[in-house]
Amino acid sequence: MAFASFDDKRANAPMAEINMVPLIDVMLVLLVIFIVTAPLLSHSIKLELPKASAQVMSAKAEKIDLSIDANGVRYWNGLALSREDSVTRFASEAGKAVQPEVHLRADQAVPYRAVAEVLADAAQAGLTKINFVTDPELATRPKPAP
């Protein structure tokens, strides 16, 4: 190891030896960390999990198109019906083993009350899969200037 000297000739010369003490300290710290964490990585709990044979459900959910036009008339897969008829159909569909998906299309001019009634009727019957169908182009169209 080189020490400082009072010799003017060697005072400006670069030090030719590397100080190994910091390198050794870092290596020892890394070795200790590895020794401590290595057993934690290989530790596992041995379990005997139960075996189960599950069959894939092949029944597909039926799709119901429920539409409400601007006048508030409801259409079940294209057939006009009243609120009472839709309530009875909701009840019969909710009793099936695989619940159908209800795709609700509502005209933008229809009052929200009509949509809320349909949602409430479906919820009371026990239907949980209700989707709202919208026009995707409306979200991307520029707004008209006032």
Helices and strands as residue ranges (DSSP letters): H 8-11, H 21-42, E 63-68, E 74-76, E 79-81, H 83-94, E 101-106, H 112-125, E 130-133, H 136-140
